[in-house]
Amino acid sequence: MPIRFTTAGESHGKGLLAIVEGLPAGLRVDAAWVNHELARRMQGYGRGARMKIEQDQVEWLAGIRAGETLGSPVAMLIPNRDWANWEDVMAPEGAGEIRRRRVTRPRPGHADLVGVLKYDRLDARDILERASARETAARVAVGALGKRLLDELGVEIGSHVVSLGGISCRAPEPLPRPLNPASDRSPVRTLDSEAEALILARIDEAKRAGDTLGGEIEVVARGLVLGLGSHVSWDRKLDGRLAGMLMSIPAEKGGEIGLGFEAARRAGSAVHDPIAADAPGSLDARGGFRRGSNNAGGLEGGMTTGEPLVVRVAMKPISTLMTPLPTVDLSSGESAQAQSERSDVSAVPAMGVIAEALVAIVLADAVLEKFGGDSLAELRRNLEHYLTALGRRWAEMRVHPTPHPAPTPAGAEGA
């Protein structure tokens, strides 16, 4: 069955809960794998004080036994250490006495105002606690399981920062493999050491000004088999599924696949990727073909081509400013300065880790949709059979090529 997941929890509640269904039985997992991804999400120059409080560690609640998935729903808990400082504010039960630290001055750019009006609340904390990007820790935990599954199938997913605070980064060609150990060495997860120094200075400058910075990251998935996704219906196209998932990240405002918007500025001859046959005997996950470029970012017609999947997402600056913008106090109706608690100057490096997780969820779902299997062993057999059939078909086409039709004689059209 396809992967389904849900999360629950508030930023300063007891913890975050994630439940994921659809993983095959027999997948080896351990808490250290998930915790590594959770730790990566908390890194990055320009993060706020919350990162010094939390030390995210996953607790298995269901679906795992003796280090393997059972095929049943997997439930994970990530406790919030900061709960101890907020228990009187976030207590599930009680009346008006727990309404301390009320938020009545909504922040421009956040869910505060619209959420208060939509859900008929008086305290924006009822909105912001769930709208907080803290929720993405639960999705990173789910994505870690998706990565674990894809790792078993030879798929590597990594990311790097391509711009931050208006400073662009140059990436080497080809990208390092594996990608994450190289990008994680940088405090802002860039592969460009010169840009790194400029970005660090830019973050320091924004911090002094009480401001925040956005940026762009790139996620690359290598080792994917041709044919994931489908062209036949809008909701099965893999590019649409990726876009929907990635745009659900808090503060995301744009996404690209391959050349993205640049493709709209070029002629077709400078956009589309030429097709060539691989050498005899080199049949692989690309079906025996190769591309002269990868401007499509590994997707054509909503399906993977077997080339690396390349997606980019853009994050706006965080909406909590230490130098607040004007707003309206909901309790008085008077002009005021927006609420400020603690905030990151930039979470762009962490956004790359979150985006990796969500790409992994979509790809793991597409793999299971295509190949099925109640167990990892069955999934592997189905994938191997598909690859063998792809190779056999291309070999047979080479031996028995389809004859080209004879040219139509001049003047015979419509005869």
URCOR-V449878 format. One record per residue. PSI is psi as a letter, one per 20 degrees, with the letter a starting at -180 (none if undefined). OMEGA is omega in whole degrees, 0 to 359 (NA if undefined). BURIAL is 1 if it has 9 or more other ideal C-beta (glycine too) atoms within 8 Angstrom, else 0. Layout:
psi=PSI omega=OMEGA burial=BURIAL
psi=PSI omega=OMEGA burial=BURIAL
//
This chain:
psi=q omega=177 burial=0
psi=q omega=179 burial=0
psi=p omega=173 burial=1
psi=q omega=178 burial=0
psi=q omega=173 burial=1
psi=q omega=177 burial=0
psi=q omega=176 burial=1
psi=q omega=177 burial=0
psi=q omega=178 burial=1
psi=r omega=185 burial=1
psi=g omega=181 burial=1
psi=k omega=175 burial=1
psi=a omega=182 burial=1
psi=h omega=182 burial=0
psi=a omega=179 burial=1
psi=p omega=181 burial=1
psi=p omega=175 burial=1
psi=p omega=176 burial=1
psi=p omega=180 burial=1
psi=p omega=182 burial=1
psi=q omega=177 burial=1
psi=i omega=177 burial=1
psi=p omega=180 burial=1
psi=q omega=176 burial=1
psi=q omega=175 burial=1
psi=j omega=177 burial=1
psi=p omega=180 burial=1
psi=p omega=178 burial=0
psi=q omega=171 burial=1
psi=q omega=183 burial=0
psi=h omega=182 burial=1
psi=h omega=179 burial=0
psi=g omega=181 burial=1
psi=g omega=182 burial=1
psi=h omega=177 burial=1
psi=g omega=179 burial=1
psi=h omega=178 burial=1
psi=h omega=179 burial=1
psi=h omega=178 burial=1
psi=h omega=180 burial=1
psi=h omega=185 burial=1
psi=i omega=183 burial=1
psi=r omega=175 burial=1
psi=p omega=178 burial=1
psi=p omega=180 burial=1
psi=j omega=177 burial=1
psi=r omega=185 burial=1
psi=a omega=185 burial=0
psi=h omega=181 burial=0
psi=h omega=182 burial=1
psi=h omega=178 burial=1
psi=i omega=181 burial=0
psi=g omega=184 burial=0
psi=q omega=170 burial=1
psi=n omega=192 burial=0
psi=p omega=178 burial=1
psi=p omega=182 burial=1
psi=q omega=173 burial=1
psi=p omega=177 burial=1
psi=p omega=176 burial=1
psi=h omega=182 burial=0
psi=q omega=171 burial=0
psi=i omega=180 burial=1
psi=p omega=175 burial=1
psi=p omega=179 burial=0
psi=k omega=175 burial=0
psi=j omega=180 burial=0
psi=q omega=173 burial=1
psi=q omega=182 burial=1
psi=i omega=185 burial=0
psi=i omega=177 burial=0
psi=r omega=180 burial=0
psi=p omega=176 burial=0
psi=p omega=178 burial=1
psi=p omega=182 burial=1
psi=q omega=176 burial=1
psi=p omega=173 burial=1
psi=o omega=182 burial=1
psi=q omega=173 burial=1
psi=o omega=178 burial=1
psi=h omega=182 burial=0
psi=i omega=177 burial=1
psi=h omega=182 burial=1
psi=h omega=180 burial=0
psi=i omega=186 burial=0
psi=j omega=187 burial=1
psi=h omega=181 burial=0
psi=h omega=180 burial=0
psi=h omega=187 burial=1
psi=j omega=181 burial=1
psi=p omega=181 burial=0
psi=h omega=182 burial=0
psi=q omega=183 burial=0
psi=r omega=181 burial=0
psi=c omega=185 burial=0
psi=h omega=184 burial=0
psi=i omega=180 burial=0
psi=i omega=184 burial=1
psi=l omega=173 burial=0
psi=r omega=180 burial=0
psi=l omega=178 burial=0
psi=q omega=177 burial=1
psi=o omega=180 burial=1
psi=j omega=179 burial=1
psi=n omega=187 burial=1
psi=q omega=181 burial=1
psi=p omega=172 burial=1
psi=p omega=179 burial=1
psi=i omega=181 burial=0
psi=r omega=179 burial=1
psi=i omega=190 burial=0
psi=f omega=189 burial=1
psi=g omega=182 burial=1
psi=g omega=180 burial=0
psi=g omega=179 burial=1
psi=g omega=181 burial=1
psi=g omega=181 burial=0
psi=g omega=185 burial=0
psi=j omega=174 burial=0
psi=l omega=179 burial=0
psi=r omega=177 burial=1
psi=h omega=184 burial=0
psi=o omega=181 burial=1
psi=i omega=176 burial=1
psi=h omega=177 burial=1
psi=h omega=180 burial=1
psi=g omega=190 burial=1
psi=h omega=181 burial=1
psi=h omega=177 burial=1
psi=h omega=180 burial=1
psi=i omega=181 burial=1
psi=q omega=177 burial=1
psi=i omega=174 burial=0
psi=h omega=180 burial=1
psi=h omega=183 burial=1
psi=i omega=175 burial=1
psi=h omega=179 burial=1
psi=h omega=180 burial=1
psi=h omega=175 burial=1
psi=h omega=177 burial=1
psi=g omega=177 burial=1
psi=g omega=180 burial=1
psi=h omega=177 burial=1
psi=h omega=177 burial=1
psi=h omega=175 burial=1
psi=g omega=176 burial=1
psi=h omega=180 burial=1
psi=g omega=178 burial=1
psi=g omega=181 burial=1
psi=h omega=177 burial=1
psi=h omega=178 burial=1
psi=h omega=182 burial=1
psi=j omega=176 burial=1
psi=k omega=180 burial=0
psi=p omega=178 burial=1
psi=p omega=179 burial=1
psi=p omega=178 burial=1
psi=r omega=181 burial=1
psi=r omega=173 burial=1
psi=q omega=179 burial=1
psi=p omega=179 burial=1
psi=i omega=170 burial=1
psi=q omega=177 burial=1
psi=p omega=180 burial=1
psi=k omega=180 burial=1
psi=j omega=179 burial=0
psi=o omega=182 burial=1
psi=q omega=181 burial=0
psi=q omega=174 burial=1
psi=p omega=178 burial=0
psi=q omega=178 burial=1
psi=q omega=175 burial=0
psi=p omega=356 burial=0
psi=r omega=176 burial=0
psi=q omega=177 burial=1
psi=q omega=177 burial=1
psi=o omega=0 burial=0
psi=q omega=188 burial=0
psi=g omega=189 burial=1
psi=g omega=178 burial=1
psi=h omega=179 burial=0
psi=g omega=182 burial=1
psi=h omega=181 burial=1
psi=i omega=178 burial=1
psi=h omega=180 burial=0
psi=p omega=178 burial=1
psi=i omega=175 burial=1
psi=j omega=173 burial=1
psi=l omega=174 burial=1
psi=q omega=177 burial=1
psi=j omega=183 burial=1
psi=o omega=185 burial=1
psi=h omega=179 burial=0
psi=g omega=178 burial=0
psi=h omega=180 burial=1
psi=g omega=181 burial=1
psi=g omega=179 burial=0
psi=h omega=181 burial=1
psi=g omega=178 burial=1
psi=g omega=179 burial=1
psi=h omega=180 burial=0
psi=h omega=178 burial=1
psi=g omega=178 burial=1
psi=g omega=180 burial=0
psi=g omega=180 burial=0
psi=h omega=179 burial=1
psi=g omega=179 burial=1
psi=h omega=181 burial=0
psi=i omega=183 burial=0
psi=k omega=185 burial=0
psi=r omega=180 burial=1
psi=r omega=185 burial=1
psi=q omega=174 burial=1
psi=a omega=180 burial=1
psi=a omega=183 burial=1
psi=q omega=174 burial=1
psi=r omega=177 burial=1
psi=p omega=175 burial=1
psi=p omega=180 burial=1
psi=p omega=175 burial=1
psi=p omega=183 burial=1
psi=q omega=180 burial=1
psi=j omega=180 burial=1
psi=q omega=177 burial=1
psi=q omega=174 burial=1
psi=p omega=169 burial=1
psi=j omega=173 burial=1
psi=q omega=185 burial=1
psi=a omega=180 burial=1
psi=q omega=177 burial=1
psi=i omega=197 burial=0
psi=h omega=180 burial=0
psi=q omega=185 burial=0
psi=h omega=186 burial=0
psi=j omega=176 burial=0
psi=i omega=179 burial=1
psi=p omega=187 burial=1
psi=h omega=179 burial=1
psi=h omega=177 burial=1
psi=h omega=179 burial=1
psi=g omega=177 burial=1
psi=g omega=181 burial=1
psi=g omega=180 burial=1
psi=g omega=181 burial=0
psi=g omega=183 burial=1
psi=h omega=180 burial=1
psi=i omega=176 burial=1
psi=i omega=176 burial=0
psi=p omega=178 burial=1
psi=p omega=177 burial=0
psi=j omega=177 burial=1
psi=p omega=181 burial=1
psi=j omega=180 burial=0
psi=q omega=179 burial=0
psi=q omega=179 burial=1
psi=q omega=172 burial=1
psi=p omega=182 burial=1
psi=c omega=178 burial=1
psi=h omega=179 burial=1
psi=c omega=183 burial=1
psi=h omega=179 burial=0
psi=h omega=180 burial=0
psi=h omega=179 burial=1
psi=i omega=184 burial=0
psi=i omega=184 burial=0
psi=r omega=171 burial=1
psi=q omega=182 burial=0
psi=h omega=181 burial=0
psi=i omega=180 burial=0
psi=j omega=182 burial=0
psi=g omega=190 burial=1
psi=q omega=188 burial=0
psi=o omega=179 burial=1
psi=q omega=182 burial=0
psi=p omega=176 burial=0
psi=q omega=177 burial=0
psi=p omega=173 burial=0
psi=r omega=178 burial=1
psi=q omega=178 burial=0
psi=p omega=179 burial=0
psi=i omega=182 burial=0
psi=k omega=181 burial=0
psi=p omega=184 burial=1
psi=b omega=183 burial=1
psi=i omega=177 burial=1
psi=j omega=176 burial=1
psi=j omega=179 burial=1
psi=j omega=179 burial=1
psi=r omega=176 burial=1
psi=r omega=181 burial=0
psi=q omega=178 burial=1
psi=i omega=177 burial=0
psi=r omega=178 burial=0
psi=l omega=178 burial=1
psi=h omega=180 burial=1
psi=i omega=180 burial=1
psi=k omega=175 burial=1
psi=j omega=180 burial=1
psi=p omega=172 burial=1
psi=p omega=178 burial=0
psi=k omega=181 burial=0
psi=j omega=183 burial=1
psi=q omega=176 burial=1
psi=q omega=180 burial=1
psi=i omega=187 burial=1
psi=i omega=172 burial=1
psi=r omega=179 burial=1
psi=p omega=174 burial=1
psi=p omega=183 burial=1
psi=o omega=178 burial=1
psi=q omega=177 burial=1
psi=q omega=174 burial=1
psi=q omega=182 burial=1
psi=p omega=182 burial=1
psi=p omega=176 burial=1
psi=r omega=175 burial=1
psi=q omega=179 burial=1
psi=q omega=188 burial=1
psi=i omega=176 burial=1
psi=o omega=182 burial=1
psi=p omega=175 burial=1
psi=i omega=168 burial=1
psi=n omega=193 burial=0
psi=q omega=176 burial=1
psi=r omega=179 burial=0
psi=q omega=177 burial=0
psi=a omega=177 burial=1
psi=p omega=176 burial=1
psi=o omega=185 burial=1
psi=h omega=181 burial=1
psi=h omega=183 burial=0
psi=i omega=185 burial=0
psi=j omega=182 burial=0
psi=q omega=174 burial=0
psi=q omega=183 burial=0
psi=r omega=172 burial=1
psi=q omega=183 burial=0
psi=q omega=180 burial=1
psi=q omega=175 burial=1
psi=p omega=171 burial=1
psi=d omega=174 burial=0
psi=q omega=185 burial=0
psi=q omega=169 burial=1
psi=q omega=168 burial=1
psi=g omega=176 burial=1
psi=p omega=176 burial=1
psi=j omega=183 burial=1
psi=g omega=178 burial=1
psi=h omega=178 burial=1
psi=h omega=180 burial=1
psi=h omega=176 burial=1
psi=g omega=179 burial=1
psi=g omega=178 burial=1
psi=g omega=180 burial=1
psi=h omega=175 burial=1
psi=g omega=182 burial=1
psi=g omega=182 burial=1
psi=h omega=174 burial=1
psi=g omega=179 burial=1
psi=h omega=179 burial=1
psi=g omega=180 burial=1
psi=g omega=182 burial=1
psi=g omega=177 burial=1
psi=h omega=177 burial=1
psi=g omega=180 burial=1
psi=h omega=177 burial=1
psi=g omega=180 burial=1
psi=h omega=176 burial=1
psi=g omega=184 burial=1
psi=g omega=191 burial=1
psi=i omega=177 burial=1
psi=a omega=179 burial=0
psi=p omega=178 burial=1
psi=i omega=179 burial=0
psi=r omega=177 burial=1
psi=h omega=180 burial=1
psi=g omega=179 burial=0
psi=g omega=177 burial=1
psi=g omega=179 burial=1
psi=g omega=180 burial=1
psi=g omega=180 burial=1
psi=h omega=178 burial=1
psi=g omega=180 burial=1
psi=h omega=178 burial=0
psi=g omega=180 burial=0
psi=g omega=180 burial=1
psi=h omega=178 burial=1
psi=g omega=180 burial=0
psi=h omega=176 burial=0
psi=g omega=181 burial=1
psi=g omega=181 burial=1
psi=g omega=182 burial=0
psi=g omega=181 burial=1
psi=h omega=178 burial=1
psi=g omega=180 burial=1
psi=h omega=178 burial=0
psi=h omega=179 burial=1
psi=h omega=181 burial=0
psi=h omega=181 burial=0
psi=m omega=183 burial=0
psi=q omega=177 burial=0
psi=p omega=181 burial=0
psi=q omega=176 burial=0
psi=p omega=178 burial=0
psi=q omega=178 burial=0
psi=q omega=179 burial=0
psi=q omega=179 burial=0
psi=p omega=179 burial=0
psi=q omega=180 burial=0
psi=p omega=178 burial=0
psi=j omega=183 burial=0
psi=i omega=180 burial=0
psi=p omega=176 burial=0
psi=j omega=182 burial=0
psi=none omega=NA burial=0
//
